[in-house]
């Protein structure tokens, strides 16, 4: 839809627009070095317009080698540094290094610390077990049995803590791999946008059909960074579902074992609470995966709908007969 309010005659408006386009065409023809193929879809044929920066991927760079982009993207943020996207590369490097430290060093430290803290209670259980086995009188049996049970419960608590740390380590590792995958997809997306920029309107129906396969709708629209984000989210959520289910099964086994001893102890109540907690975590990640998948379909359709929104022909500044200028805005749907 277009409006030229200061110009009342529709034929006059059409004549003015045709004249301006003719003048632009003449200038383009007189400057062949500044022109592009007018038959190419999504461009105007006027280099001054077609080379306008549309998005952040249009950063001028001579580093335009796909093999080097992908090879360096193996390093955290390397592909972004090569294509001169230093801020985004810096964020990726910082987050990946933080996750790597957490997964490799901090979790290993926590694991060894738990083993050290559990060692005295393991020794105490062995000590009271030998005492009970060697008792000649049953007068001290209740005392030794109570002390042994207390140490066993403390030992079980440390064992639970160790299992929970291992569960978290696996989930964090999945997010680390997912972030690296996103980094590689995004680096490729930067290279693709720099070489194949297009304002061509894409089919919403095709985008929706491709989006049935996770990430393919985003790649159909040329949004490879979004596809990487989707894969990172699905990978992290899927592994978190698996690890949470493992913890549910672990605590269910503990619950059944504790039920045979006592259902009124604090340890039994704690185990029941952990079963509920990890079931809730598992269900949240399942819902998150489903919603992320549905969102990716909607995102692909919207991106296809707005794929030519940045086309310079949607906005133009034209002179009017009142000594000023008139803005022209068109929106196709």
GIPEHU-V387658 format. One record per pair of residues at least 6 apart in sequence whose ideal C-beta (glycine too) atoms are under 8 Angstrom apart, sorted by the first residue. I is the first residue (numbers start at 1). J is the second residue. If there is no record, write none. Layout:
i/j
I/J
I/J
This chain:
i/j
1/330
1/331
2/328
2/329
2/330
3/328
4/13
4/16
4/318
4/320
4/326
4/328
5/326
6/320
6/321
6/322
6/324
6/326
7/13
7/16
7/320
7/321
7/326
16/318
17/318
20/318
24/46
25/45
27/46
28/34
28/35
28/45
28/46
28/47
29/35
34/46
34/47
34/48
35/45
35/46
35/47
36/43
36/45
36/47
36/50
37/43
37/45
38/44
38/45
41/198
41/200
42/198
42/199
42/200
42/201
42/308
42/311
43/50
43/199
44/50
44/312
44/313
49/312
50/312
52/312
54/197
54/199
54/310
55/193
55/310
56/85
57/189
57/190
57/193
57/194
57/197
58/193
58/194
58/197
59/83
59/84
59/85
59/194
61/83
61/84
61/194
63/69
63/82
63/83
63/84
64/191
64/194
64/195
66/188
66/191
68/82
69/79
69/82
69/83
69/187
69/188
69/190
69/191
70/79
70/184
70/187
70/188
72/78
72/79
72/81
72/82
72/187
73/79
73/80
73/82
73/183
73/184
73/187
73/188
74/184
76/92
76/93
76/96
76/97
76/180
76/183
77/88
77/89
77/90
77/91
77/92
77/93
77/96
77/183
78/89
78/187
79/89
79/183
79/184
79/186
79/187
79/188
79/190
80/86
80/88
80/89
80/92
80/183
80/186
80/187
80/190
81/89
82/187
83/187
83/190
83/191
83/194
85/190
88/186
92/179
92/182
92/183
95/179
96/176
96/179
96/180
96/183
99/172
99/175
99/176
99/179
100/176
102/172
103/169
103/172
103/173
103/176
107/165
107/168
107/169
107/172
110/165
111/162
111/165
111/166
114/158
114/161
114/162
114/165
115/162
117/158
118/154
118/155
118/158
118/159
118/162
121/151
121/154
121/155
121/158
122/155
124/147
124/148
124/151
125/148
125/151
125/152
125/155
128/144
128/145
128/147
128/148
128/151
129/148
131/140
131/144
132/141
132/144
132/145
132/148
135/141
135/144
153/265
153/267
156/254
156/267
157/267
157/270
160/251
160/254
160/274
163/247
163/250
164/247
167/243
167/244
167/246
167/247
168/243
170/239
170/242
170/243
171/236
171/239
171/240
171/243
173/239
174/235
174/236
174/238
174/239
174/240
175/232
175/235
175/236
177/235
178/231
178/232
178/233
178/235
178/236
179/232
181/228
181/231
181/232
181/235
182/225
182/228
182/229
182/231
182/232
183/228
184/228
185/224
185/225
185/227
185/228
185/231
186/224
186/225
186/228
188/224
189/222
189/223
189/224
189/225
189/228
190/225
192/222
192/224
193/222
196/222
198/222
199/307
199/308
199/310
199/311
199/312
200/307
200/308
201/304
201/307
201/308
201/332
202/220
202/221
202/303
202/304
202/307
203/304
204/301
204/304
204/305
206/220
206/304
207/217
207/220
207/221
207/300
207/301
207/303
207/304
208/217
208/297
208/300
208/301
210/216
210/217
210/219
210/220
210/300
211/217
211/218
211/220
211/296
211/297
211/300
211/301
212/297
214/230
214/231
214/234
214/293
214/296
215/227
215/230
215/231
215/296
216/227
217/296
217/297
217/299
217/300
217/301
217/303
218/224
218/226
218/227
218/230
218/296
218/299
218/300
218/303
219/227
220/300
220/304
221/300
221/303
221/304
221/307
223/303
226/296
226/299
226/303
230/292
230/296
233/288
233/289
233/292
234/289
234/292
234/293
237/285
237/286
237/288
237/289
237/292
238/285
238/289
240/281
240/282
240/285
241/282
241/285
241/286
241/289
244/278
244/279
244/281
244/282
244/285
245/278
245/282
247/274
247/278
248/275
248/278
248/279
248/282
251/271
251/274
251/275
251/278
252/275
254/271
255/268
255/271
255/272
255/275
258/265
258/267
258/268
258/271
259/268
261/268
262/268
305/333
308/314
308/332
313/330
314/329
314/330
314/331
315/327
315/328
315/329
316/327
316/328
317/325
317/326
317/327
317/328
318/325
318/326
318/327
318/328
319/325
319/326
320/326
